[in-house]
Amino acid sequence: MLFSAAFAAFAPSSGAQFSPVPVKNPPWADTTNESSIYPVGDAVPVYRAVLDLIYLDGNKRPPVIVMFDSAEGHMGGPCPFAKCVGEVWKHKSKMDTSTVLAYARTTRKRPGLVQFGYPIPIVFISQDDMRRMMADGQEFNASHPMPRDLPQHSWGFYGELQRKYPGVWGIATLSKVGFNNRHTEALVQAHELCGEDCRVHETLFLKQTKGRWRVVERIPEEVDPGYSPWGRYTGPAGIKPKDSEVIPVDRPGVPSEAIARADVYRIVLDSLYSVNGERPKRIVLTNWFWSPNQVPSHTSVIDSALIKRFSFLGGIRAPFDAISGYRVPISTLPLDSVPALRERGTALDVEQTGYPFWVAFANKYRGAWGMLGVSRVVFNANRSQALVNTYHGCGNSCSGRDAWFLARSGKTWQIAERIPSENQNNVEVEPLRYVGPDVSPIAYRPRRVQGVVTEAETGKPIAGFTVRVRRVLNSGLNIDGPSVRTDSLGRFTLTRLPLSLGMTLIFECPNGSRDGTVFTPIAVTPGLDTTITTSFSQAACDQAPPDSAGRVSGVSSIPQGPSFSQRFTWMYLMPGANPGFCTRTRTCLNLIPSNEKYPPGDVVVRDMTESGMSPLLIATSAPPTARGFGPGPVTTPPIVLGEVEGWGPSGSFAVSESSRRFCVAGRALAST
């Protein structure tokens, strides 16, 4: 049977009782007088109560329920014989023996399901329908492949189910119901396909009180919530019968789970998305994340039963509609939309940041600080404590995972502890923001560079001096930004600086002479607000260009020639890498952009200083071609010629030759 094949990953429950197959059919195998349609009689309100449990979530419910068109058998559960061998079927509630035996002895007949007056529309599908949908889904997946670095659609049926019945929460089927003699207790099994790899088989124990049926206990037989981001888990908080849970009745002073959950999400988001009094203008929920199911090291006293429940439910993603009615608009980013957004970002990334997805994300979701993933909220028995996971993604190297522990006093929930898990604070694309607990209070204030240009000979400010601004893109390409001019007091100001920008300020002679040019590298870091003073020698600009016989002083291995015929490249390095040693025959590869291309014979001067003050420079030969760092041939790296000691006439420089020196830890940020 195809439905059974869909659950092939599950073996019969080890918690069930077994006995040898009887030689004769037992008396309860006779189906002569059994109805060919279902549910009938008291099974109708039992079915309604079961669907209420699965498909009513506060004020949320699916637009349609999809069920198989027949009542299926059950797996696991109690033994139908008076004396059985094997492990006893586990449950917590006290059950009438007649209830257990009636359920265990249901026949193998599968009556067809009929409408039974449930308020949500129900669609019945057959096994043949499932086969066709599976084939259509597999064809769709083949024609719409996901990139290899993203989760893959492993099963055609579930995606096709979503396309045919938008908003459906999965597909379910129920077994026939076993009643006690007085029809005040019932056992029934629910089978749920809740995602690409999400399967639930649970036995439900119900009681009738004052004419109303209510689910009293959920007994998982075989449960796997899966890891796929596609699906909606509505099953129990466990995987085996020993994990069964008694469903608490509503009590005065204890909020319903739906109300408590909404309060917890709101309070957590208020804390997560409040940085220095600022909030994002939009929240973007996604299913493109994973949620850990273990509570990291913490200081709070947390109910042990809550930690156990969280070890299962905490690893399950909450559905997109888990958060609604928040103080700012909420958008959704399904994983299936990520490839198109990446493609759009390639066209939008005109500055070649190297992060096309995040460029497109920031462009589409204006005012968002990143994308948010949340787990299910997990409560203890009386809903006085809660745990929930959050994931905030803000870049390739910008993310934060936290577990949040909350406690309730009366009607008020408060965050008792924010428990960090993993955090990366390198924001690559603005206006995205890192929101981890260690975020700097000045991280997102306006960034500014102020400067003063003075005459080296007199110390007087130079008015009207043009300062060139050169930026380096992540691709390694250098671009010139708008220049700035000093005011009457020799001052200039740069604002609206992109985060993590590597740039160099170039101070050069007004007459275009290369002599006397001063380079000042700057790394734009969060909260940057700095002032630099540049002493510029205008006298050097008055010198006549040297003749062709001019030479660069230093070791003979440096190409000779007048300074104006050579191009000097400056590289500013920030901490963050571990380049190790460099020698005359091999320099630190990760300090030199892979796409450097200079004419043969060029000399590259690299600033090896973290702060930019009193630069430590090394001179290297320029690589003749671009170099690769992955598999395949790698061309000869630049040769380290030595350390720059000082400047000579006409812009030449002296180099102290060394056979080996230690490279300062750093990574390339800018070059000119």
PyMOL commands that set and color helices and strands:
alter all, ss='L'
color gray80, all
select helices_A, chain A and resi 2-6+27-29+43-55+97-104+127-143+156-164+241-243+257-272+304-313+320-322+335-348+356-364+538-541+563-565+589-591+649-651
alter helices_A, ss='H'
color red, helices_A
select strands_A, chain A and resi 37-38+65-68+112-113+122-125+171-174+178-179+185-193+199-209+212-224+245-246+282-286+330-333+368-374+378-379+385-395+398-409+412-425+448-455+466-472+478-485+491-494+502-507+518-523+529-536+568-569+571-574+581-583+603-607+617-621+640-647+653-656+660-662+667-671
alter strands_A, ss='S'
color yellow, strands_A
deselect
rebuild
show_as cartoon
